[in-house]
Amino acid sequence: MAASKHRLDLITLGRSGIDLYGEQVGGRLEDMLSFAKYIGGSPTNTSVGASRLGLRTGLVTRVGADHFGRFIREQLQREGVDVQGVLTDPARLTALVFLGIRDPDTFPLIFYREDCADMALAADDLDPAFIASASAVLVNGTHLSTPSVFAASVRACEIARASGGRVVFDIDYRPVLWGLAGKDRGEDRFVAAAAVTERLQQVLPLCDLVVGTEEEIHILGGSTDTTTALRAIRARTPALLVCKRGALGCSAFPGDIPDSLDQGVVGRGFEVEVFNVLGAGDAFMAGFLRGWLRGEPLETSCGYANACGAIVVSRHGCSPAMPTWDELQAFLVAEQRPYLLRDDAALEQLHWASTRSGQWDELTVLAMDHRSQFETLCEQLGADPARIQAFKALALQAVHQLAEGDPRFGVLLDGRFGMRGLEAAADTPYWIGRPIERPGSRPLEFECSADVATELATWPANHVVKCLAFYHPDDPQDLRERQERQLLRLQDAARKTRHELLVEIIATRHGPVDETTVSRVLQRLYDLGMRPDWWKLEPSDSLAAWDRVQATIEANDPRCRGVVLLGLSAPEDELVAGFAVAARSPIIKGFAVGRTIWADAAEQWLAGRIDDEAAIADLVRRFGVLVDAWRDARAEQPLQRGTA
């Protein structure tokens, strides 16, 4: 099979829906209070998992013409999965699954799949050229329960084989979806049924690889004795057979079936806490295919598979828990790892940083998250503070007029006065930041209820949490420690609510500053375990200071998204001069400047001297000057280091 003739490594076909995971652990599904939303369905999970491991993947399925269908398509694109084969069904809704984690052996599961979009997939939906573009096609046993999807699966296998591709069969047996268990028994894994065995075995002559748990091997082979079932499967296909054995790892059989599973090619398991078995099998498949499709030895493929399964079995969710290639390598080379794998802070940080979507080599942000400054301005002008909200809504209009959909632009708005702008920004591709700190607080306080995580749980996923700390490395110890506790608390909340975090540091107001000051701040926070996605730092005319900042970030968090410059209401020419120095450091991606841009327009507008159109024009002009200045500075100055 010539790799050059295939654009994709893998296309998976079948289930694609929404997983609604209970966020409370250790109780009944009846007692869940909230649910996290992820994309799900075994073939979908595998396509995501394989993509994260570096394979070029695609998916063939149907989704509804609804919000969840759009979410699936958008998330697949963020994950690098080709969505050419993801069709929109105008007559059916996207499938839903409710899941819970009760204990290490109990995972309540309810499928909402009556006449759902993905179960209506038909052979006519297939694009033969798309199927033929992949080195392998994966079909899924659960979907064979529906005649139309059975026909589509068989047709996809035939197209793949005709084009020189290989066929992978994930047995994936869910009795409830074959009508063999009550609708409240979605977690059941085995019910013997001769009709199911007969249906599943029809695809075996087309297969090159068959993967399943022992229970799934039993249903496919028609026997509850694993060796007997494997031999029955072998009689119908020469495919490589892989039996997943949980904590024991796996056994692979490229040829005749021996008398014991331990006489196959055995991949070692990993001793970790079983937190959530849901999705671990899909991760296993992704890991195995990363090796098998790249021609790795069978033992290596088994090792990848078992490691991926061990990582996912320790986490909440299916698709979001899938490891990346770098994460997998870090796991495999670790000499020691905690039994509760979620306690491995380095691995969890690598997972977070390597699965974030989007990349910004440049970011220019109009910052209008100020609150106290606007209130002071209204007091000085005798203007009604209720008008602040209307002015801040103009910020997004100004950004859009200048950016015209360019995702390198962004807006920073608060939820108190800027909510209309935040709401309007939801439909744009721009970076969105939102402050959490109480203005001017030192020690740091949050502008919300006592529990910051409760507040962040109400924020949309694409809102980056911004927190300003007036922090100097030589602050009194008690003050510094109070600030640090708040920052660590906030980072924990942001991670648990799956929000990115930007930490803004202002040091100049509370002590002398030299070329080491900011890098000392960053190193102190890194030593405490802070790993914000972004830093927002004061401008400096010292290249040595920026070199120290870059070196500190590279040494502690090489996956940090970068630094943006703040403005501190500096005059325009002063900021432009600072850009010339900062632009030489690749860790600095751009700026998030506010009062330099909006101060004059806000005063004129709140005083009633200009209208909306004039205010927007002024914002666009001033913002545009800084954007052009930053880009010119970046183009003119040679970068001093390799990209962080």
Buried (B, 14 or more C-beta within 10 A) or exposed (E): EEEEEBBBBBBBBBBBBBBBBBBBBEBEBEEBEEBBBBBBBBBBBBBBBBBBBBBBBBBBBBBBBBEBBBBBBEBBEBBBBBBBBBBBBEEBBBBBBBBBBBEEEEBBBBBBBEEBBBBBBBBEBBEBEBBBBBBBBBBBBBBBBBEBBBBBBBBBBBBBBEBEBBBBBBBBBBBBBBEBBEEEBBBBBBBEBEEBBEBBBEBBEBBBBBBBBBBBBBBBBBBBEBBBBBBBBBEBBEBBBBBBBBEBBBBBBEEEBBEEBEEBBBBEBBEBBBBBBBBBBBBBBBBBBBBBBBEBEBEBBBBBBBBBBBBBBBBBBBBBBBBBBBBBBBBEEEEEBBEEBBEBEEBBBBBBBBBEEEEBEBBBBBBBBBBEBBBEBBEEBEBEEEBBBEBBBBBBBBBBBBBEEBBBBBBBBBBBBBBBBBEBBEEBBBBBBBBBBBBEBBBBBBBBEEEBBEBBBEBEEBBBBBBBBBBBBEBEEEBBEBBBEBBBBBBEBBBEBEBBBBBBBBBBEBEEBEBBBBBBBBBBBBEEEBBBBBBBBBBBEBBEBBBBBBBBBBEBBEBBBBBBBBBBBBEBEBBBBBBBBBBBBBBBBBBBBBBBBBBBBBBBBBEEEBEEEEBBBBBBEBBBBBBEBBBBBBEEBEEEBEEB
